[in-house]
Amino acid sequence: MPYKYFHMHAPEHRRRDATLMTEGNPRRVIFAFALPIFLSQLFQQLYSIADAWLVSEFLGDDAFAAVSSSGNLIHLMISFFVGASMGAGVVISRYFGAQDPERMSKGVHTSILISLICGLVLTVCGVVLAPFIPVWMNLDPEVVPHAVAYLRWYFAGSVALVMYNTFKGVMNAVGDSRRPLYYLIVSSLLNIGLDWLFLGPMDLGIEWAAIATTISQVVSALLCLAQLCRKGTVYALSWEKLRIDPEILKQVLRYGLPTGIQNSVIGLANVMVQSHINTFGKLGTAACGAYAKIQGFAFLPITSFSMSLTTYIGQNLGARRYDRAKAGARFGIWSSMVMAEIIGVILFFFAKPFVAFFIDSPEAIAIGVRQSMIESLFFFLLSYSHCLAGIFRGAGKATVPMFVMLGVWCVFRIAYITVAMRINHNIDLLFWAYPITWLISSFIYLVYYYKSDWIHGFEMAEKAA
């Protein structure tokens, strides 16, 4: 049944489960899709801040440093599977835009089964490796026990996190960004409440902060699953259809594997950067952890528009709306850059009170402020790189951002930091690695975007047909 017909004749409550982004004003369509993602990221960021504040308030700076330093490692372990699921989103969005329900259904069931298997593998690996990871990262010996306890319990629930991201990707692929927002709000409020209960009145240890996160992740995954299993929806998940389709698997790997590899290597690079940060002691670790929480606000427009552009480009290329795809790409890029830079300017002028919200040490606060002064005004470059990466992924050219990110954000960044730290062990030089690599990647993307026809393959295929 074509989706256009489905939207015209299906009951009202079932028409809201998907949005065709191939119709209507491109700016309104992209903004309407990006807004719920923006709000969900905002809520997630506020939750993350509340979570970090509760850990710092009830358990002290050592526990806060343990949670902060674990962030890059967690990203490394999970990012591959989250990135790979983006490939499934590209496949699903393209078949949705092309109004091909049979192949779209195969894409949904294949991606969910793959994610379940990968999530279970990640859970086992994370729990087993948890005692060794903080030592490999050169964490302060006083922080290591806190980090081990936190990581072990966090990874115990990582299968739920992987499944939630996959379920959310399926909904986003068909233009539904509202329901993931609602489910995230519920799980985030639950997480904050459990954090307060476990760490405050019950006076439990840091592992209970991870347990609270695990419980909330399970709840969010179950809420998404219940929606996907509803009869009459365009995704219509059915347990009997859960199987891996070879043709769909090839496409998912083609579009998702480069992103998964890219995310993993970037995560590994961030862990290596974190190991350099840890050489500046607990003050450096806590300061950079506090700044990372604040910098998360800059990622709100970046993430919302880059994800929106991936879905928008995928649907419109599937529907052969090439000029529309290009027009939407331009709007998304500029919108994201402007919003990210506004946040950067605010952070530049109000860095001290923001950093001081998380940590009390004047020395640590000073380090966090210096990082803000160096990086915040260059957020427009960070935004540009992420938006172009999202566009190319939506166009099925996931290898382009993979090679750019690996070459610049990983190899060059680590090489620069390693050499700089040997010449002068100054944390400011480490901070400069970020705007420098953002500038280089943005320049490469700029050249590729304008010098190559990134939708040329689709136009040629249409002419050949």
Secondary structure by P-SEA (a helix, b strand, c coil): ccaaaaaacccccccccccccccccaaaaaaaaaaaaaaaaaaaaaaaaaaaaaaaacccaaaaaaaaaaaaaaaaacaaaaaaaaaaaaaaaaaaaaccaaaaaaaaaaaaaaaaaaaaaaaaaaaaacccccccccccccaaaaaaaaaaaaacaaaaaaaaaaaaaaaaaaccccaaaaaaaaaaaaaaaaaaaaaccccccaaaaaaaaaaaaaaaaaaaaaaaaccccccccccccccccaaaaaaaaaccaaaaaaaaaaaaaaaaaaaaaacccaaaaaaaaaaaaaaccccaaaaaaaaaaaaaaaaaaaacaaaaaaaaaaaaaaaaaaaaaaaaaaaaacaaaaaacccccaaaaaaaaaaaaccccaaaaaaaaaaaaaaaaaacaaaaaaaaaaacccaaaaaaaaaaaaacccaaaaaaaaaaaaaaaaaaaaaaacccccaaaaaaaaaac
